[in-house]
């Protein structure tokens, strides 16, 4: 989306509908016909970036593997996407602009983080349904998906977000995903044998 590149280049505050219309090559009236406000256009951009995350999570095979392997695949899919340059760029933009424009943070939370959590929660619920082992039903509890997401975001992702490193090598993504699953299961199930 061209508007997304403009938001990243100029920031939310300094991007106007006039500027976007000029760069896209249409009229401001036409732009307003599709997007009633700059906030609506920004929401569409966040939604577009979030679609990559949702597609990767939707591709996780929940039925064909053991539950811990499903969780590792979920963590790897999420990690690979949150360290992608486009995801890091929009996250940095939101962090920079939310103080002055709280709607930017709300849009990112609703169209990005909350949407991702709903997908993770669906995976956790399905694992809780198909697993007979004691305690696994807790994976369907409120808050479980948020904790899983937060564990994925801690550590190497933060290093990328703050510019300490540009990317995470595949072997590190794999290691972190296993660690996330181990911590998550210990926290939510306690008595389950976990990966470490």
N, C-alpha and C positions, 0 to 999 in steps of 0.2 A: 504494500500500500504506500503510495507516494506520500500521503499525509504523515504516515509514521516516520518516514525519513526526515520530513520537515520538522516534526516534533523533536526528534532526536538531535537534529542539527541546531535548532534555535531554542529549544526548551518550550514548555507548555505556555508560559507567560508571553513569550515573544513571537509565538505563532498565531497568526490571525487567519480568519476565513478568507480574507482578501489575498493574503500571501499564498495560501493553499490553492485557491482558485486560479491564481496567476501561474503557479508552477504546474498545475494539472492541465491548464490550457482551456478551462471552461469559464463560465460566468459564476459569480457568487450566488446568483439566484438559483442556478442549476444545482450548485453544491448544497444550498439550503433546502432544496427539494428532497435531497437524499438524507441529509443530516441537519436537524433543526438547530443544532448548536455546536460549538467547538467541543464541548464536553461529550456530546453524542458521537462526534467523529473520533475523539480520543478513545471512547469506549469501544468503537468498532476496531480501532487499531489494536487495543489490548486483547480483544476477543480473537483477532486474527493471529496474534502471537500465541495466545493460549490454545488455539486449535491444534498447534503442533504437539503440545503437551498432551492434550486430550486424545489425539490420534495415537500417540505412543502408548498411553495407558490403556486405551481401548484394545490395542493389539496384544496385550498380555494374555497368555493362555492360562485361564484360571482353572480349567477343568482337567487338563492333561498332565499336570505335574503335581508333585507333593507340595503341601502348603508352604513350607519354608522356601522352596524353589520359586514358587509364585511370588512370594514377598520379595525375594532377591531380584526377580525380573522387574517387579514394580518399582523397587528402589533404583535399579539401574536405568530404567526408562525415564524416571523423573529426574535423576541426577544428570543424565546426558542432555536433557533438554534445558534444565535451569542453568547449565554452564554454557549453553549455546550463546554466541555473541548477541543475537537478537533479544533473547530473554534477559541477559545481563544489562543490555543497553536500556530496555524499557524499565527494568527494576531501578537502575540508577536514576533515570529520569523521574520516576515517581518519587523516589526518596528525596530528590532535590526540590521538587515542586509542591509536595503535599503540605508543607508548613504554610505556604501562602495560598494554596488552592486545595482545600480539604477534599473537594469533589474528585480530584485526581486520585488520591489515596483510596477513596470509597469505590471508584470505578475499578481500580486495579484489584482491590480486595474482592469485589463482587464478581468481576468478569475473569479474574485470573486465579487468585488463591482459593476462593470459595468453590469455584467450578472444579478446580483440581482436587480439592478435598472431597467433593461429592463423588468423583470417580474413584478415588482411593477408598472411600467408605464403601462403595459398591463392591469393590474387590474384597475388602475385609468381611463384609456381610456374606458374600458368597462362600468364602473360606470357612466362616463360622457355621454356615448351613451344611457344608459338605464334610466337615471334620467331626468325627465322634470323640476325639480325645478330650479329656476333661479340661475345662478352662478356656477352650478356643471360642466358646460362645461370647466371651468378653470382647473379642475383636469387633463385634457389631455394636459395641457400646458408644454412646456419644463421646466425642473427644479423641477416639482412637486414631482416626484419620489425620487429625490435626497434629497429634504427637508424631505419627509416622512421617508426615511431611516435614515437620520441624527437625527431626533427626537427620533427614536427608539434606536439609539446608545448612546444618551445622558443619564446621570443619572446612574441607577443601572448597566448597561452594562459596563460603564467606571470603576465602582468600582470592578467588576469582572476582567476586563482587567488588572488593576493595582494591583491586588492581595489583595484588601481590603475585599473582600468576595469571597467565592468559587462558589456560585450559587445564583439564585434568586428564592424564593419560588413561587409556582404557583399563589397564591393570589396576590403577588407583580407584577408578569408578567401581570395578568389581570388588575390590577390597573394602571400600567404604560401604557398598551395598550390603555385603555380608555382615559388616559391623553394625549397620543400622538395624538389620533384621534381628541380630543377636540382642542388642539393647532393647529393641521394641518388644520382643517376646518375653524377655526377662521382666520388663516393666509391667506388661499387661497380663502375662500368664504366670510368671514366677516359676512354676514347676515344670515347664516344658523344656526339653533338651533343645538348645539353640545353637545356631552357627556362631562362631566367634572369629 
